Amino acid sequence: MLFLLSCPQKQDAKDVRDMTRMPKLKNCPECGKVFLENGGACCPACMKQREEQKAEIVSFLREHPKSSVDEICGALGVKKSLVIYMLQPGRLDGIEVHVEYPCAACGEMILSGRYCRPCSAKMAEELEDSARRVRHRAASQRGRGRRNDDV
């Protein structure tokens, strides 16, 4: 039996935009299962587990505010990366903690933020140098453009 499918010659631009917004299949980085992209980094089951682990970390830190990252991981059986993620500013509002964790750039132990002071200062200096070079290039290109217009 032969079935003919109607296939439009041209697709409307709106149809193409709608197709690009459709959820995509992804593999969960935690468990490897295939799931429909939902805006999260992992599948719904792992997302739920991660939320439960976050709640456990918060509860543990309320009772043991001076624990080390390794102590938290050992007591709760959670990944070190999740504990460090939870210790970032804004994730534990209202909880006074004194837990050291490594700077994301050099590994120096810190109590707050993502980077230690020397790494933050170095990145700020590098950013300012880059901005200065961009401004310099833009100014020199504008200067060349004026000369060409004068000819």
C-alpha positions as CSV (number, residue, x, y, z in Angstrom):
1,M,0.0,0.0,0.0
2,L,1.4,3.4,-0.9
3,F,0.8,6.5,1.2
4,L,1.5,9.9,0.0
5,L,2.4,12.5,2.5
6,S,1.7,16.1,1.6
7,C,4.9,18.1,2.1
8,P,4.7,21.9,1.6
9,Q,7.3,23.3,-0.7
10,K,8.0,26.3,1.5
11,Q,7.8,26.5,5.2
12,D,6.5,29.7,6.8
13,A,9.2,31.5,8.8
14,K,6.9,31.2,11.9
15,D,6.8,27.4,11.5
16,V,10.6,27.3,11.4
17,R,10.8,29.5,14.5
18,D,8.3,27.2,16.3
19,M,10.4,24.2,15.4
20,T,13.5,25.7,16.9
21,R,11.7,26.2,20.2
22,M,10.6,22.5,20.4
23,P,12.3,20.6,23.2
24,K,15.3,18.6,22.3
25,L,16.5,15.2,23.4
26,K,19.5,15.3,25.8
27,N,21.4,12.7,27.8
28,C,21.4,13.4,31.5
29,P,24.9,14.1,32.7
30,E,24.1,12.4,36.0
31,C,22.5,9.1,35.1
32,G,22.9,9.0,31.3
33,K,19.1,8.6,30.6
34,V,17.6,10.4,27.6
35,F,15.1,13.1,28.5
36,L,13.4,16.1,26.8
37,E,15.3,19.3,27.5
38,N,13.4,21.1,30.2
39,G,15.6,24.1,30.9
40,G,17.5,22.1,33.6
41,A,20.9,20.6,33.4
42,C,19.6,17.0,34.1
43,C,16.6,14.7,33.8
44,P,13.6,15.3,36.1
45,A,14.5,12.3,38.3
46,C,18.1,13.6,38.9
47,M,16.8,17.2,39.2
48,K,14.5,16.0,42.0
49,Q,17.3,14.1,43.7
50,R,19.6,17.2,43.4
51,E,16.9,19.4,45.0
52,E,16.6,16.9,47.9
53,Q,20.4,16.8,48.3
54,K,20.4,20.7,48.4
55,A,17.8,20.6,51.2
56,E,19.9,18.0,53.1
57,I,23.0,20.3,52.7
58,V,21.1,23.3,54.0
59,S,19.8,21.3,57.0
60,F,23.3,19.9,57.7
61,L,24.9,23.3,57.6
62,R,22.3,24.7,60.0
63,E,23.4,22.1,62.5
64,H,27.1,22.1,61.7
65,P,28.0,25.6,60.3
66,K,31.8,25.0,60.6
67,S,32.0,21.7,58.8
68,S,34.5,21.2,56.0
69,V,33.4,20.3,52.4
70,D,34.8,16.8,52.9
71,E,32.8,16.4,56.2
72,I,29.6,17.4,54.4
73,C,30.2,15.0,51.5
74,G,31.1,12.2,53.9
75,A,28.1,12.7,56.1
76,L,25.5,13.1,53.3
77,G,27.0,11.1,50.4
78,V,26.7,14.1,48.0
79,K,29.1,15.2,45.3
80,K,31.8,17.8,46.3
81,S,30.8,19.9,43.3
82,L,27.2,20.2,44.6
83,V,28.4,21.3,48.1
84,I,30.7,23.9,46.5
85,Y,27.8,25.1,44.3
86,M,25.6,25.5,47.4
87,L,28.3,27.5,49.2
88,Q,28.3,30.2,46.5
89,P,26.9,33.6,47.4
90,G,23.1,33.8,47.4
91,R,22.3,30.1,47.8
92,L,22.4,29.9,51.6
93,D,20.7,33.2,52.5
94,G,20.0,33.4,56.2
95,I,22.4,30.7,57.2
96,E,25.7,31.7,58.9
97,V,28.4,29.2,57.6
98,H,32.1,29.1,58.0
99,V,33.0,26.4,55.4
100,E,36.2,26.7,53.4
101,Y,36.1,25.6,49.8
102,P,38.6,26.0,46.9
103,C,38.9,29.1,44.7
104,A,37.5,28.2,41.2
105,A,40.7,29.5,39.6
106,C,43.7,28.5,41.8
107,G,42.3,26.1,44.4
108,E,43.3,28.4,47.4
109,M,40.8,27.8,50.3
110,I,38.2,30.6,50.6
111,L,35.2,31.3,52.8
112,S,33.1,33.3,50.4
113,G,32.7,34.1,46.7
114,R,33.9,32.1,43.8
115,Y,37.5,33.4,43.6
116,C,40.1,34.4,46.1
117,R,41.2,38.0,46.4
118,P,44.4,37.6,44.3
119,C,42.6,35.8,41.5
120,S,39.7,38.4,41.5
121,A,42.3,41.2,41.3
122,K,44.1,39.5,38.5
123,M,40.9,38.9,36.5
124,A,39.9,42.5,37.1
125,E,43.3,43.7,35.8
126,E,43.1,41.4,32.8
127,L,39.6,42.6,32.0
128,E,40.7,46.3,32.2
129,D,43.7,45.6,30.0
130,S,41.4,44.0,27.4
131,A,38.9,46.9,27.6
132,R,41.8,49.3,27.1
133,R,43.0,47.4,24.0
134,V,39.5,47.4,22.5
135,R,39.1,51.1,23.1
136,H,42.5,51.8,21.6
137,R,41.7,49.7,18.5
138,A,38.4,51.4,18.1
139,A,40.0,54.8,18.3
140,S,42.7,54.0,15.8
141,Q,40.1,52.6,13.4
142,R,38.0,55.7,13.7
143,G,41.1,57.8,13.0
144,R,41.9,55.8,9.9
145,G,38.3,56.1,8.7
146,R,38.5,59.9,8.9
147,R,41.6,60.1,6.8
148,N,39.9,58.0,4.1
149,D,36.9,60.3,4.1
150,D,39.1,63.4,3.7
151,V,40.7,62.0,0.5
